[in-house]
Amino acid sequence: MKISTKGRYGLRAFIDLACYGAEEPVSISSISARQEISERYLEQLMAKLKKAGLVKSIRGAGGGYRLAKDAAEVSVGDVLRALEGDLEPATCAALHSEDSCEIQGSCITKYVWKKVNESMAQTVDSIMINTLVEMNKEIKKEGQKDE
């Protein structure tokens, strides 16, 4: 499976928001500067994340974005699905409908695709955003020690 720019940048932006948005809303411009993603593109990504109920926007002076749920309740899979839609790396008609595959009864590869899809889903659903926030803090601490 190939994750698009939407998924890669959106996940980075979401993790940034989780890292910096604990105390106050985070502006698009600050995420843009830290992540080197254009503000226009970030606005599109945040709209998708907002529609999925993962972020909320705060209007007015000092406004910006915040997580709509605690980072411990949101998985990488949740974020990627909000941005990318279906995450199945291999599509197989036999896995989704009994009638839509002409060779479904004799095709053994459907079991391969089922396992690949299940493995991918299990992996992205098991990585929680708060874990990545903690990893980010550790990486930054180590980087400061090296300086």
Buried (B, 14 or more C-beta within 10 A) or exposed (E): BEBEEBBBBBBBBBBBBBBBBEEEBBBBEBBBEBBEBEEEBBEBBBEBBBEBEBBBBBEEEEEBBBBBEEBEEBBBBBBBBBBBEEBBBBEBBBBEEEEEBEEBEEBEEBEEBBEBBEEBBEEBBEEBBEBBBEEBEEEEEEEEEEE
